[in-house]
Amino acid sequence: MSLAVSPIRVKTRHFTNPIKGYGWPLLAVALMLLVYVIGVQWLHRAPPLDPRSALHDPILPLVGRPDFDPGSLPAEQRIWYDRLWTAIRNPEVYPNPDTAASSGDLYPLGRTLNDHITALLTAFRVTGDLALLDEVDRLMELARAQLQDYNNDGYLNWRWLWDNTQQIYYNTDDHEMDEMLTHALVAEVAYALHANAEFSPVYAEHAAFWTDYLINHFLAKWKERGGLDRPLTHPYTQFMRMYYYLYRLTGDEDYLAEAFRRARVLDTMMQERQTPYGVAFVWDHRVPGMGIPAYGCQPTVYSQLTMAALQDLALEGFAQYADPDYMRHYTATFRDLVIRANNLDTLAGTVCGDGEESFGKFLISNMPGLAVWDDTGQILAVSEAAYRNSKVENPNNPRRVFIPAYMLQALAAQP
């Protein structure tokens, strides 16, 4: 049942003071900032008023269709569906998910594999094609084969193996951010398998394994160590995703409360900025009230990990992300500030539109999926043009799953 109580929203607004030469406006600003900081710190401590108010009907649920027939797809969706499977089966698929899954390395597990599987699960939501869930399960079994109790603490773990010069993290499971990114993915995969357990005993067994691993190994390990969190926006958001799916797996409302608390904290961070086509959100790279100063606008490269979680939870119908008008603010962020007037050479370097980032990031990102909430049609047009005109992608022999997967989402029914 959908509970349609709106989540609490607290906003900071950009404003211009027309009064010059007086001290009271500065005092007013100082008081506003003080109230904001105190409010954010309170949100970090206080439980949500009613976590169940965050639950709405999914827009695209993670439930398969055993009778799925590709021929039943609308013609344009069928084109992107075929391109998606061509990319999945391409031995030169990029980035290579098998390499990431088999690495046992938290860095590519939490980034490369996380991005890849999230894209496949988005396509699965649209089509219900259980073959896509089988592909997700295959990749996660490669990752599962690398789980061991490497440090003899009694818990299964992967290790951080990305850079052997970083001795504080190398060959350990102490890298908090990549632990968070990786296990947000594990939680959604566990739920996707659980939600389709009626279709295969293998799904049921694997869902049970991952649920047990999350609760009795990953979370138990970090509870013993004193807890796990990071004040950067992308792992903070991804952990909201993890807690949401743990609630779906277990029914434990403590997990739901924590997911909703994070949603409220993140909402306080969103500042509105007018653009030619709407009102965008901009936000800091760091979460306030967690003991470190603000960093500045989140870099585009990290914002993709933030947005992957938010788009996924929007499709789940969770919290404020279930509101199409709310998601249109994020759409304006990327359409108007990051992509910048259909420029197919570079992206902005931050969500505020500053600096520069390679447009190649668009080709391996979730940005095309934002077209679902884009009333102007620009993101859809940019996605099609980028795929057609890319110097590194061949539409007849695609290597990247992202634009095809998210184009399936973009072409699905409007929320």
N, C-alpha and C positions, 0 to 999 in steps of 0.2 A: 504494500500500500504506500502510496506517495504522501508524504507529509509536507505540506506546502508553506510552512512558516519560513519567512525570509530570514537569512542570516544577518547578524549584526554587522553594520559597516560603519567604520570611522574613517574619515578622510582628512588629509591635509590638502589645502588648496593654494595654488599660486595666486597672489594678489598684488596689486600696485596701490601704494598709499598716496593719495593726492595731496596730503598735508605735508608741507615742508617746514623745517625750522623748529619743530617742537619735540620734546623728549618723550611725551607719552606714547607715540606710535612705537618707538623702540621698546618701551616697557611692555606694550601690548604684544609685540612679537615675541619677546622673551617669555612672557607668561604663556603664550600659545605653545611655544616649543617645550616649556616645562610640562604643561598639561599633556602634550603629545607623548613625551618620553615616559612620564609616569603611567599614562594609559597603556603604552606598549609593554612596559614592565609588568603592569597588572595582568595583561593578557597572557604573558608568559607564565604567570603563577596561577591565575584563576581558572577553574574548570568552566567549560562552556555552560550556558544556561540550560540548553536542551539539545544535546548532540543529535537527537533524532530529527530535529528540524532541518538538518543538512541533507536528509535523504529524499530524493525525488526519483521518479521513474527514469530508467536509463533511456537515452536517446537511441543508442545502438548497443544493445546488450551483448555480452560475451557468450552467446549461446549459438551453437552450430545447427546446421540443417543437414541431416543425413541424406535428404533427397536433393541436395543442391545440384543444380545443372547449370554450367556456365552459359548454356544457350538461353537461359531465362533472364540473363542480365540485359539491361538496355544496351543498345549498340555501342554507345560511347564508353560506357563502363566496361564492356567486354574487351574493347581495345586495350584499356589500361590493365585489366585483369590478365590478359595474355602477355602483356609486356612485363608485368610483375613476375609471372611464373618463368618467363624467359630469363629474367635477371636472377631469380632464385637458383635456377639450374645452370647458369653460366659458370663454368669452372674458373672464370676470371672475375667473379662477382667482387665488387669493391664497396666498402671495406669487407674483407673476407670474414664471415661470421664463424666458419668452422675453425679458423686459426684462433680467433678470439675465444671461442668456447673451449677449445682444447688446451688453452694456454695455462689454465690454473692461476692466471694473473689478474688480480682485482682491478687493475687499471683498464685493460680492454674489456673485461667483463662488465664493468660499470658504465662504460662509455660505448664502445663499438657494439658489443652484443646487446646492451640495453637499448640503444637506438634502433638496431636492426629488428629485434624481436618486437619492440613497441610498434614499429611500422607494420610488421606482419599481423600483429593482433588488431591493429586498426582496420586492415583489409579484411580480417576475419570477422570483425563486427559487422562490416557492410555486407559481406557475401554469405557468411555462415559456412564457408567451405572448410570442412574438417581436415582436408589435406593441408591447409595452412596451419591448423593447430598441430597436426602431425609433424610438420617441419619445425615448429617451435619446440615441440617435445623432443625431437631428434637433437636439436642443438643443445637443449638443456641437459640431455643425457650425456653429451660430450663433456659438458661442464661438471656434471655430477661425478663423472669418472675421475676427476682431479681432486675431489674432496677427500681430505685425510686429516688426521690429528697430527699435524706437522710439528707442533710445539709441545706435545704431550701434556696438554692441559685438560684433556678429557672431552674436548669439543672438536667436531669436524670444522675444517676451515680451508679457504683458499689463501693465497699469499700475494703480497705486493712485490712484483718482480720486474717492474718497468725500468728502473734505473739503479744499477748497482753502486752508484756513487752516493746515493741517498741512504746511508747506513742506518739512519734512525728508523726507516721503514722497510728497507730491502729484506726480503725473505721472511717477513712477518705478516701478521694480520692486524697490525696496529694503525694502518692508514685509515683514519676515521671517515674521511670524505668518500673514498672509493668503496669502503665497506657499506656506506649508506646508499650510494648509487647502485651498487650491485644488488643489494638485498631488496630494494624497492622493486627491481625487475623480478626477483625470485617470487615475491609475494603476488604480483599480478599473474605470473605464469601458474603458480599454485592454484589461484582462484579460477583461472581460465580452464584448467584441467578439471578442477572440482565441479565447475558449472556444467561440464559436459561428461561427467562420469557415467551417466546413464548410457552413453553411446559406446563405451569401451572400458573394460576392467583395467586396462593399462593406464588410462587417464586417472582412474580412481586410485590406483596404487601409487602413481607418481605424484598425484596431488597430496596424498597422505604423507609420502616421504618428505616433500618440500615443506609442508606445514609443520611436521615434527622437527625438521631441521631448523626452520625459522625460530620456533618457540623454544626448543630444548637444546639447541646449539648456539645459533647466532644471538638471540636475545638473552639467553641465559649467560652466555659468555660475557656480554657487555654489561649485564646487571652485576655480575661478579666483579667486574672491573670498575664499577661505579657509574655506569651509564654511557650513552653515546649520543652526541649531537654536534653540529657544526654551525657557526653563525653565517655561513654563506648561503645565498638565496637558493641556488640550485640543489644542493643536498637537502636543505631544509624542506624544500617543496617536494622532492622525491621521497623523503621520509613521510610526508603527509600521505602520499600515494601508498607507501608500504602499510601504514597504520590503517588506512581505509580498507585495503584488501585483507588485512589480518582480521578486521571486523567481519567482513563478508565470509571469511573462511571459518571463523570460530563463533560468531555471534556475541563475542565479548564486548560489551559497550565501553569498556575502558579504552579499547583501541579506537572506537569511533570518537570518543571524547577527545582523544589526542589528535586525531586527524582534523576534527572540527576546530580545536583550539589553534592549530597551525593555520587553518584556512582564515580564521579571524585575524591572526597576527599578520599574515601576508596581505590581507585586505587593507590593513592600516598603512602598509608600505606604498600602496598604489597612489601616485600623484597624477592628476589629470593635466593633459596638455592639448590645446586645440591644434588641429591640423586642417588642411584644406577640405578634408572629406569627413571629419568627425572628431571625436575626442579620444586621444590615445592615453594609455597608461605608461608612465615611466617609473622606474624603481631602482633602488640601490643594489649593489652587488652583495651587500651585507645586511643581515637582519638586525634591526635595532634592539637594544635591551638585552644583548647577550654578551656584553663585556668588552666589545671592541668598537672602535669608532667607525663611522660611515666611510665607505670607500669611494662612492660615486656611482654613476650609471653602470648597470651591469653590462659587461662586454657581450657582444652578440654571440660569440662562440659558446659562452656559458648559458646564455639565455635560452638556447635550444634545449638544454637539459631541464631548465625550468618549465618551458612551454610544453615539452613532451608530457610532463606529468599533468599540467593544467588541462591540456587538450584531452588527455585520456580521462581525467576525472569529469570533464564536461560531458563527454559521451556517456559516462556512468551516471550522470545526473546528480553529482555530489556538490553540496554547498552552493556558494554563489556562482560557481562555474556552470551550473545547470541553467542559468539565466542567459539567453542569447544576447540580450543587450549588454550584459557584463562582458561577455566574450568579444563583443564587437570593439571594445576598447583595446583589447590585445591585438585584434586584427588591425586596427588603426595604427598601433605601434609599429607593426612590421610592414604593413602596406605603405605607410606615409613617412615613417622615420628611418626604417632599416633598409627596405628595398629601394626607396628613393626614386620615385618617378620612372619606374620600369627600366632602371639601369641594369643591364645584364653583364656589366664588367666588374662592379664592386658592390659591396653592401656597406652600410654604416658600421662602424666598429663597436657601437654601443646601442642600447635600446633608446637612448635619447637622441640618436641621429648623429653623434659625434664620430670623428675618426673614420677609419677605413678597414674593411675586412674583405677577403677574397669572396667573389660571388660563388666560387666552388662550394662554399659551405651550404648554399641554398640547395644544391643537388643532393646533399646527404642530410637534410634537415626535415623537420616536421612543418615548416612554413607553408607548403602547399595546402595542408589540411585546413588552415585558417580561412580558406576560400568559402567554407561552409557559412561563415559569419560575415562575409564580405558582400555588402549590397551593391558595390560598384562593379564587381566582376574583374577587378584589376589583378588580384592574386591568381585567379584562375588563368587569366591571359598570360601573366608572367610565367606561371608554371609550364604552360604549354609551349611558350616561346623558348624557355630555358631548356626544355627537353629536346625540342626540335633543333635548336641552334647551338647547343653546347659543343664545345671543342673537345670535350672528354667523354661524351656519351653518344652512343649510336642508337637511335630509336629502333632500328632493325635488329640490333644485337645488344640490348641494354645490359649494363653491368651493375646498375644501382637500383635498389628496390624502392627508394624513398618517394620519388615523384609518382611512380605508378601506384604505390600503396595509398598515398595521401590524396591522389587524384580520385581514387575510388571513394574516399571519404568526402572529398569536395563535391563530387557529383551525386552523393546520396541526398536524401530528402533534407530540406532545411529544417533546423531544430524548431 
